[in-house]
Amino acid sequence: MVLQTLKRAITVVIGVPIVIFVVQRSGLLLAGLLALVAILGLRELYAAVSGRYKHIHLAGYLFAVLYFLLLFLWEPGYWQFFAIVIFMIIVQSCIVFQFKKLELIDCMAVVYGVLYIPVLLSFIFLVREHELGSRYVWLIFTSAFANDTFAYLVGCTIGKHRLVNTPSPKKSVEGLIGGVMGAALVGGLVGFLMYRFSAGLDDAGFIVRAAVISGVGGVFCSLGDMSASAIKRYTGIKDFGNLFPGHGGMVDRIDSIVFVAPVVYFAVMVLV
């Protein structure tokens, strides 16, 4: 137990500064990091679903690289939908021209994986590239961290009503509510600190918006976590990998983030 906790702490100490540096710099560096994260996540997901490497998986890796490169080079727009549609048509065509040579589940996993990881993950880049993105992008990470932390603490302390018919039966209703409230609380605190100490931020309403966005994000953090748990239950694995000592694989680390990133993006579009 002590060794496991030490491993988790070391991973956090090393990983957090890297994330802060890259997100703060944004641009090509952030796009490159997200592409790397997407490839590693796709690799774990494909391994869980397909069991071993298949040539069709290469299409997902190539899409991830090209998608983030185009995000860096071009403004977001209709080309994103065009790229996704073309990718799906290409993979579907592979089923036709490689009939009975490709497993249907492998092709479906490639398409699903691209929508689940690179596309959802790209919203981090979209939020950061917004004119106010340097303020709001951090809500993606703090919301996920706060939700996980408070859900665990509240669930262990007063959790009595278990979530039934879910892939996470050990989670409680109290923990779920505590996670959302904790995310909103931490979001409001982050908003206050930015309002108090960030140069050029004189809008007190930012505190309320940060709390609301984080609270809503907390709901989707829980959904993201349980969605990843469902995949693991269906495929019979404990973790997606062991890339991060004490934390599991890449997908285990980003399962909440990929769900909350689009929420923060659309909230910024609507509220700001």
VEXLO-315981 format. One record per residue: x, y, z of N, C-alpha, C in turn; residue in one letter. Coordinates in steps of 0.1 Angstrom, whole numbers, padded with zeros to 4 digits, always signed. Atoms other than C-alpha are relative to their C-alpha. Layout:
! VEXLO-315981
XYZXYZXYZA ...
//
This chain:
! VEXLO-315981
+0008-0012+0000+0000+0000+0000+0009+0013+0000M -0009-0011+0000+0028+0024+0009+0007+0002-0013V -0007+0000+0013+0047+0015-0022-0008+0005-0011L +0009-0004+0011+0017+0020-0044-0003+0015+0001Q +0002-0014-0002+0010+0054-0028+0012+0008-0005T -0013-0007+0004+0047+0064-0034+0001+0001-0015L -0001+0000+0014+0045+0054-0070-0010+0010-0006K +0010-0010+0004+0013+0075-0075+0005+0014+0002R -0005-0014-0003+0030+0105-0058+0011+0004-0010A -0011-0003+0009+0061+0103-0080-0005+0003-0014I +0006-0003+0013+0040+0101-0111-0006+0013-0001T +0006-0014-0001+0021+0132-0101+0010+0011+0000V -0011-0010-0001+0052+0151-0092+0007+0002-0013V -0007-0001+0013+0068+0144-0126-0010+0005-0010I +0009-0002+0011+0037+0146-0147-0007+0014+0000G +0007-0012-0001+0019+0177-0134+0008+0012-0005V -0008-0011+0005+0048+0202-0141+0001+0000-0016P +0000+0001+0015+0050+0189-0177-0013+0005-0006I +0013-0004+0005+0013+0193-0183-0002+0016+0001V +0001-0015-0002+0014+0229-0168+0008+0007-0010I -0009-0007+0010+0043+0239-0190-0005-0001-0014F +0005+0002+0014+0029+0225-0222-0013+0007-0003V +0013-0007+0001-0006+0238-0217+0002+0015+0000V -0003-0014-0001+0007+0272-0208+0006+0006-0013Q -0006-0005+0013+0028+0274-0240-0009-0002-0011R +0010+0002+0011+0000+0260-0262+0007-0002-0013S -0005+0001+0014+0005+0260-0300+0004-0014-0004G -0004+0013+0005+0024+0232-0317+0004-0010+0011L -0004+0008-0011+0038+0219-0284-0012-0007+0006L +0012+0006-0006+0003+0213-0270-0006-0010-0010L +0005+0009+0010-0009+0198-0303+0008-0013-0001A -0009+0012+0000+0021+0174-0303-0002-0009+0012G +0003+0008-0012+0015+0163-0267-0013-0007-0001L +0014+0006+0001-0022+0157-0273+0000-0011-0011L +0000+0011+0011-0014+0137-0305+0007-0012+0006A -0007+0011-0007+0011+0116-0284-0009-0007+0010L +0010+0005-0009-0015+0111-0257-0010-0008-0007V +0011+0007+0008-0041+0101-0283+0005-0013-0005A -0006+0013+0005-0018+0075-0299+0002-0010+0011I -0002+0009-0011-0009+0060-0266-0014-0006+0005L +0013+0004-0004-0046+0059-0256-0006-0009-0010G +0005+0009+0010-0056+0044-0289+0006-0014+0001L -0007+0013-0001-0030+0017-0285-0005-0009+0011R +0006+0008-0011-0044+0007-0252-0014-0005-0002E +0014+0003+0003-0080+0008-0263-0001-0011-0011L +0000+0011+0011-0073-0013-0295+0005-0013+0006Y -0005+0012-0006-0053-0038-0274-0011-0006+0009A +0010+0005-0008-0082-0041-0250-0012-0007-0008A +0011+0005+0008-0108-0046-0277+0004-0011-0010V -0005+0009+0010-0088-0064-0304+0009-0011+0005S -0009+0010-0006-0064-0083-0282+0014+0001-0005G -0013-0001+0005-0034-0077-0304+0000+0010-0012R -0001-0010+0010-0021-0053-0331-0006-0005-0013Y +0005+0002+0013-0040-0052-0364+0004+0011-0009K -0004-0010+0009-0030-0033-0395-0010+0011-0001H +0011-0010+0000-0063-0014-0395+0002+0010+0011I -0002-0010-0011-0053+0002-0362+0009+0012-0005H -0008-0011+0005-0027+0022-0382-0008+0012-0004L +0008-0011+0005-0055+0043-0397-0004+0009+0012A +0004-0009-0011-0065+0055-0362+0012+0008+0005G -0012-0008-0004-0029+0065-0353+0003+0011-0010Y -0002-0011+0010-0025+0084-0386-0010+0011+0001L +0010-0011-0002-0058+0102-0381+0003+0009+0011F -0003-0008-0012-0048+0113-0346+0011+0010-0003A -0011-0009+0003-0015+0128-0359-0004+0011-0010V +0005-0010+0010-0031+0145-0390-0010+0010+0006L +0010-0008-0005-0060+0158-0370+0005+0011+0009Y -0006-0010-0008-0039+0176-0344+0009+0009-0008F -0008-0009+0008-0016+0189-0370-0009+0010-0007L +0009-0009+0006-0045+0204-0389-0006+0010+0010L +0005-0009-0010-0059+0218-0357+0010+0012+0003L -0010-0010-0002-0026+0237-0353+0001+0009-0012F -0002-0008+0012-0025+0249-0389-0012+0008-0004L +0012-0006+0005-0061+0258-0395-0009+0004+0012W +0011-0003-0010-0089+0275-0376-0010-0011+0001E +0010+0010-0001-0115+0251-0363-0012+0004-0009P +0011-0003+0009-0144+0248-0387-0006-0013-0006G +0007+0012+0006-0164+0225-0410+0010-0011-0004Y -0009+0010+0005-0132+0208-0421+0002-0012+0010W -0001+0010-0010-0132+0189-0388-0011-0011-0002Q +0010+0010+0003-0165+0172-0396+0003-0007-0013F -0004+0006+0013-0153+0166-0432+0011-0011+0002F -0011+0009-0002-0121+0149-0419-0006-0013+0007A +0005+0012-0007-0141+0126-0395-0009-0008-0010I +0008+0007+0009-0166+0117-0422+0009-0008-0010V -0009+0006+0009-0138+0109-0447+0007-0012+0006I -0007+0011-0007-0120+0088-0421-0010-0012+0001F +0010+0010-0002-0152+0068-0414-0003-0007-0013M +0003+0006+0013-0158+0062-0451+0012-0009-0004I -0012+0008+0003-0122+0050-0456+0000-0013+0008I +0000+0013-0008-0124+0025-0427-0011-0009-0005V +0011+0008+0005-0158+0013-0440+0003-0006-0013Q -0004+0005+0013-0143+0009-0475+0009-0012+0002S -0009+0011-0002-0116-0013-0460-0008-0013+0003C +0008+0012-0003-0143-0037-0448-0005-0006-0013I +0004+0005+0013-0155-0039-0484+0011-0007-0008V -0011+0005+0009-0122-0043-0502+0009-0011+0007F -0007+0011-0008-0108-0066-0474-0010-0009+0006Q +0011+0008-0005-0140-0086-0470+0005-0014+0005F -0004+0012-0007-0134-0115-0446+0014-0001+0003K -0014-0001-0004-0098-0105-0442+0001+0009+0012K +0000-0009-0012-0106-0079-0416-0012-0004+0009L +0011+0002-0010-0126-0085-0384-0009+0012+0001E +0009-0011-0001-0157-0063-0382+0003+0008+0013L -0002-0006-0013-0150-0056-0345+0013+0009+0000I -0012-0008+0001-0115-0043-0353-0002+0013-0007D +0003-0012+0007-0128-0018-0378-0009+0009+0008C +0008-0008-0008-0155-0007-0355+0007+0006+0012M -0008-0005-0011-0130-0003-0327+0009+0012-0004A -0008-0011+0005-0108+0020-0349-0009+0012-0001V +0008-0012+0001-0137+0043-0356-0004+0005+0013V +0004-0004-0013-0150+0043-0321+0012+0006+0008Y -0011-0006-0007-0115+0049-0307+0004+0014-0004G -0003-0014+0005-0109+0079-0329-0010+0010+0005V +0010-0009-0006-0142+0095-0318+0002+0002+0015L -0001+0000-0014-0136+0086-0282+0013+0007+0005Y -0012-0006-0005-0100+0097-0278+0005+0012-0007I -0006-0013+0006-0084+0121-0304-0011+0011-0001P +0010-0010+0002-0117+0139-0312-0004+0007+0013V +0004-0006-0013-0128+0144-0276+0012+0007+0006L -0012-0006-0006-0092+0151-0265+0003+0014-0007L -0003-0012+0008-0089+0178-0292-0007+0013+0006S +0007-0012-0006-0113+0201-0272+0009+0007+0010F -0009-0007-0009-0085+0208-0248+0008+0010-0008I -0007-0010+0009-0066+0224-0277-0009+0011-0004F +0009-0010+0004-0097+0242-0288-0003+0010+0011L +0003-0009-0011-0104+0257-0254+0013+0009+0002V -0013-0007-0002-0067+0267-0250+0002+0011-0011R -0002-0010+0011-0067+0285-0284-0011+0011+0000E +0010-0011-0002-0098+0306-0274+0008+0012+0006H -0006-0012-0005-0089+0342-0266+0001+0000+0015E +0000+0001-0014-0097+0335-0230+0004-0014+0005L -0003+0014-0003-0085+0299-0231+0011-0002+0011G -0010+0002-0011-0055+0305-0208-0006+0000+0014S +0007+0000-0013-0081+0310-0180-0009-0012+0001R +0010+0011-0001-0107+0284-0188+0006-0014-0002Y -0005+0013+0002-0085+0255-0199+0003-0008+0012V -0004+0007-0012-0074+0248-0164-0012-0006+0007W +0012+0006-0006-0110+0241-0154-0002-0015-0004L +0001+0014+0005-0108+0209-0175+0007-0009+0010I -0008+0009-0008-0081+0195-0153-0004+0001+0015F +0004-0001-0014-0091+0209-0119-0014-0006+0003T +0013+0007-0002-0127+0197-0124+0001-0015+0001S -0002+0014+0000-0115+0162-0132+0006-0004+0013A -0007+0004-0013-0091+0161-0102-0009+0002+0012F +0008-0003-0011-0115+0177-0078-0012-0010+0001A +0011+0010+0000-0144+0154-0088+0005-0014+0005N -0006+0013-0004-0122+0123-0084+0003+0000+0015D -0004-0001-0014-0109+0134-0050-0011+0001+0009T +0011-0002-0009-0141+0146-0034-0010-0012-0001F +0009+0012+0001-0161+0116-0048+0006-0011+0009A -0006+0010-0008-0136+0093-0032-0001+0002+0015Y +0001-0003-0015-0135+0111+0002-0014-0001+0005L +0014+0000-0005-0172+0116+0005-0006-0015-0001V +0005+0014+0001-0179+0080-0007+0005-0008+0011G -0006+0008-0011-0155+0065+0018-0005+0004+0014C +0004-0005-0013-0168+0087+0046-0015-0002+0003T +0014+0001-0003-0206+0088+0043-0008-0008-0011I +0007+0007+0011-0214+0067+0012-0007-0012+0005G +0008+0012-0004-0242+0043+0019-0009-0005-0011K +0009+0005+0010-0264+0041-0012+0009-0002-0013H -0008+0004+0011-0245+0022-0039-0007+0002-0013R +0006-0001+0014-0250+0028-0076-0002-0014-0006L +0003+0014+0005-0267-0003-0089-0001+0001-0016V +0001+0001+0014-0267-0015-0125+0010+0009-0007N -0011-0008+0006-0235+0004-0133+0013-0009+0000T -0013+0007+0000-0199-0008-0141+0008+0003+0013P -0008-0004-0012-0188+0008-0108-0009-0001+0012S +0009+0002-0011-0209-0008-0081+0005+0005+0014P -0005-0005-0013-0186+0004-0053-0002+0015+0002K +0003-0014-0001-0194+0040-0061-0013+0002+0006K +0012-0003-0007-0221+0056-0040-0006+0013-0006S +0008-0012+0004-0248+0083-0047+0006+0012+0007V -0006-0011-0008-0233+0104-0019+0014+0004-0006E -0013-0003+0006-0198+0101-0035-0002+0008-0013G +0002-0006+0013-0212+0111-0069-0004+0015+0002L +0004-0014-0003-0229+0142-0054+0011+0008+0005I -0011-0006-0006-0199+0150-0034+0011+0004-0010G -0009-0002+0011-0177+0148-0065-0004+0013-0008G +0005-0011+0008-0199+0173-0084+0001+0013+0008V -0001-0012-0009-0201+0197-0054+0015+0004+0002M -0014-0003-0001-0164+0194-0049+0006+0007-0012G -0004-0006+0012-0157+0202-0085-0004+0014-0001A +0005-0014+0000-0179+0233-0083+0008+0009+0010A -0007-0008-0010-0162+0244-0051+0014+0003-0004L -0013-0003+0005-0127+0240-0065+0000+0009-0012V +0001-0009+0011-0137+0256-0097-0002+0015+0004G +0002-0013-0005-0150+0286-0078+0012+0006+0006G -0012-0005-0006-0118+0288-0058+0011+0003-0011L -0009-0003+0011-0097+0286-0090-0004+0014-0007V +0005-0013+0005-0119+0314-0104+0004+0012+0008G -0003-0011-0009-0114+0335-0074+0015+0004+0000F -0014-0003+0000-0076+0331-0074+0004+0007-0013L -0004-0007+0013-0074+0340-0111-0005+0014+0000M +0006-0014-0001-0097+0370-0105+0009+0009+0009Y -0007-0008-0010-0076+0381-0075+0014+0003-0005R -0014-0002+0002-0041+0376-0089+0004+0000-0015F -0004+0000+0014-0043+0374-0127-0001+0015-0006S +0000-0013+0005-0034+0406-0145-0010+0001-0012A +0009-0002+0010-0061+0420-0167-0014-0007+0001G +0012+0007-0003-0089+0399-0152-0008+0008+0011L +0008-0008-0009-0114+0424-0136-0015-0003+0000D +0014+0005+0001-0146+0404-0142-0003-0009+0011D +0003+0008-0011-0159+0391-0109-0010-0012-0004A +0009+0010+0004-0185+0371-0128+0007-0013-0005G -0009+0011+0004-0156+0348-0139-0001-0011+0011F +0000+0010-0011-0158+0332-0104-0012-0009-0001I +0012+0007+0001-0194+0322-0108+0000-0009-0012V -0001+0009+0012-0188+0309-0144+0009-0011+0002R -0010+0011-0003-0158+0289-0132-0006-0011+0008A +0007+0009-0009-0179+0273-0105-0010-0008-0007A +0011+0007+0008-0208+0265-0128+0006-0010-0010V -0006+0009+0011-0186+0251-0156+0006-0012+0007I -0006+0011-0007-0167+0230-0131-0010-0010+0006S +0010+0008-0005-0198+0217-0115-0007-0009-0010G +0005+0008+0011-0213+0206-0148+0010-0010-0005V -0010+0009+0005-0180+0192-0158+0002-0012+0010G -0001+0011-0010-0180+0172-0126-0009-0012-0003G +0010+0011+0004-0211+0153-0138+0006-0008-0011V -0005+0007+0011-0194+0144-0170+0013-0007+0003F -0012+0007-0005-0162+0135-0152-0004-0014+0005C +0004+0012-0005-0181+0108-0134-0005-0010-0011S +0004+0008+0011-0197+0096-0166+0012-0006-0008L -0012+0005+0007-0163+0094-0183+0007-0011+0007G -0006+0010-0008-0149+0074-0155-0007-0013+0000D +0008+0013+0001-0177+0049-0155-0001-0006-0014M -0001+0005+0014-0176+0047-0193+0012-0009-0002S -0012+0008+0001-0140+0036-0191-0001-0013+0008A +0002+0012-0009-0149+0012-0163-0008-0011-0008S +0009+0009+0007-0176-0003-0185+0008-0008-0011A -0008+0007+0010-0151-0010-0213+0009-0010+0006I -0009+0009-0007-0127-0026-0189-0008-0013+0005K +0008+0011-0005-0155-0048-0175-0004-0009-0012R +0003+0008+0012-0166-0059-0210+0011-0007-0006Y -0012+0007+0006-0131-0067-0221+0008-0008+0010T -0006+0008-0010-0121-0083-0188+0014+0004+0004G -0013-0005-0005-0091-0061-0179-0002+0008+0012I +0001-0008-0012-0083-0044-0147+0004+0015-0003K -0004-0013+0005-0064-0014-0162+0003-0001-0015D -0003+0000+0014-0058-0003-0197+0015-0002-0003F -0014+0002+0001-0021-0005-0191+0008+0004+0012G -0008-0004-0012+0008+0003-0167+0010+0011-0004N -0009-0010+0004+0023+0033-0184+0004+0009+0012L -0003-0009-0012+0020+0054-0152+0000-0009+0013F -0001+0008-0012+0032+0035-0121-0010+0005+0011P +0010-0004-0010+0003+0034-0096-0012+0006-0005G +0011-0007+0006-0021+0050-0120-0007-0008-0011H +0005+0007+0012-0026+0025-0148+0005+0005-0013G -0004-0004+0013-0026+0033-0184-0004+0014-0004G +0003-0013+0005-0031+0064-0205-0015+0003+0001M +0015-0001+0000-0069+0058-0209-0005+0001+0015V +0005-0001-0014-0072+0053-0171+0002+0015+0005D -0003-0014-0004-0058+0089-0167-0008+0010-0007R +0007-0011+0008-0077+0107-0194-0015-0003-0001I +0014+0004+0002-0111+0089-0191-0010+0011+0004D +0008-0011-0005-0126+0118-0171+0002+0013-0009S -0004-0013+0007-0108+0146-0190-0006+0000-0014I +0005-0001+0014-0120+0136-0225-0015+0002+0000V +0014-0003-0001-0156+0139-0213-0003+0014+0004F +0002-0013-0005-0152+0172-0195+0005+0011-0010V -0006-0010+0009-0131+0189-0222-0011+0006-0010A +0011-0006+0009-0161+0193-0247-0010+0009+0008P +0009-0007-0009-0183+0205-0218+0005+0014+0002V -0006-0013-0003-0159+0233-0209+0001+0008-0013V +0000-0007+0013-0155+0242-0246-0013+0007-0004Y +0013-0005+0004-0192+0246-0253-0005+0010+0010F +0004-0009-0010-0197+0263-0220+0006+0014-0002A -0007-0013+0003-0171+0289-0229-0007+0007-0012V +0007-0006+0012-0188+0294-0263-0013+0006+0004M +0014-0005-0004-0222+0299-0246+0001+0012+0010V +0000-0009-0011-0213+0318-0214+0009+0012-0002L -0009-0011+0001-0184+0340-0225-0004+0009-0011V 
//
